[in-house]
Amino acid sequence: MENQVRLNCGLNLPHFGFGTFSYQAHSKTIESAVHMAIKMGHRHFDTATIYGSEGAVGKAICDEILNQNVGREDIFITTKVWGNDHHDPVSALKQSLRNMGLEYIDMYLVHWPLKLKPWACYPVPKESDFEEALDIESTWKGMEKCQELGLCRCIGVSNFSTKKLESLLEFASIPPAVNQVEMHPMWRQRKLREFCGEHKIHVSAYSPLGGPGNAWGSTAVIESPLIKSIALKHNATPAQVALQWGLSKGSSVIVKSFNEHRMKENFGALDLKLDDQDCLEIEKLEERKIMRGEYFVNDTTSPYKIIQDLWDGEI
Ligand SMILES: NC(=O)c1ccc[n+]([C@@H]2O[C@H](COP(=O)([O-])OP(=O)(O)OC[C@H]3O[C@@H](n4cnc5c(N)ncnc54)[C@H](OP(=O)(O)O)[C@@H]3O)[C@@H](O)[C@H]2O)c1
């Protein structure tokens, strides 16, 4: 399989992405993980303002470029605008670029379809932090401006349902290149993948292992008896099976590990080949959304009164 996918904006996105979300990790830990990842061959890095990892990711990448280990053009960097900056994505991205020490990034995503008050730059909004109107149209105009100004080479979204993508496409001058969503063998996103395929929007899979070890994550995927048995059959590991499943659907996978051994293990997924039987069995697994986004739902101030509103029933 090609290790890159051509996006609708003309950029090539490496299929294997390196996640950098970790509230516990010190920036030195993140920096050394990024150095290790580049050495190992990773070329696609995922961060977000709200992760607090932009500085460390940017520093490690800039050092690698300075030391001529990689060229800037070889690295694909994604960051995301948080809800509190929906009123001005251009200023938010300029701040992200300062955080990272970069002149441009490759991909800028709307992190969640949720507009917050300007002060709410923390992961869990309070009741008083929600803007009543979503106003995605004006947020998207700001995103388009970011691309026009050359602050990013491409724009996209994250955590958007089929319905939200449909309405975005009605007014977008630049269509989103990517929708980054939770996707793994137990949350397969069939409907969304079909819609995105028809509209040339690439689906990028976050939490491709189900986020084991995260406060909100689960070991359900890598502990699944089926995933374990497929791994055994191929002399592989459950994580490699989960990652290769996502890759086999044409998605890029964004997996996080700051551990050298597990980073190597994960990269090994590129060499695994699942057979038709494996894929058929995985299709039968009971589905379970792990990142549900409950924090963004309330029956008073949020535009999403119940969880089904946030995902437009796709949950
Ligand atoms: N757009 C969004 O809203 C959104 C939401 C969530 C995540 N993301 C992005 O996607 C990335 C990945 O998601 P995630 O971190 O939630 O989930 P994940 O990659 O599925 O899981 C990460 C967890 O699994 C552990 N792990 C990694 N490789 C492993 C292996 N081979 N065997 C067993 N455990 C392993 C990691 O610990 P160690 O580090 O100790 O190995 C970490 O605790 C994030 O870092 C972020 O960049 C985006």
The ligand as an ORCA input file, in Angstrom:
! r2SCAN-3c Opt
* xyz 0 1
  N      -9.545     15.236     17.098
  C      -9.835     14.804     18.311
  O     -10.826     15.199     18.933
  C      -8.917     13.809     18.956
  C      -9.340     13.100     20.089
  C      -8.481     12.160     20.651
  C      -7.236     11.942     20.092
  N      -6.811     12.665     18.996
  C      -5.450     12.468     18.414
  O      -5.229     11.081     18.191
  C      -4.081     10.657     18.921
  C      -4.243      9.231     19.368
  O      -5.391      9.075     20.167
  P      -5.347      8.552     21.661
  O      -4.064      8.926     22.278
  O      -6.584      9.003     22.287
  O      -5.520      6.969     21.513
  P      -4.643      5.753     20.995
  O      -3.551      6.173     20.115
  O      -5.635      4.759     20.523
  O      -4.051      5.209     22.366
  C      -2.998      5.822     23.035
  C      -2.735      5.041     24.327
  O      -2.388      3.702     24.020
  C      -1.101      3.374     24.543
  N      -0.448      2.577     23.491
  C       0.155      3.021     22.375
  N       0.622      2.001     21.643
  C       0.288      0.876     22.312
  C       0.504     -0.501     22.054
  N       1.157     -0.907     20.974
  N       0.026     -1.394     22.952
  C      -0.629     -0.984     24.059
  N      -0.859      0.315     24.371
  C      -0.401      1.227     23.492
  C      -0.423      4.687     24.808
  O       0.453      4.618     25.900
  P       2.069      4.842     25.761
  O       2.309      6.239     25.314
  O       2.558      4.579     27.142
  O       2.566      3.824     24.775
  C      -1.607      5.596     25.153
  O      -1.963      5.470     26.504
  C      -3.966     11.674     20.065
  O      -2.684     11.690     20.646
  C      -4.331     12.952     19.345
  O      -3.228     13.427     18.600
  C      -7.654     13.573     18.430
*
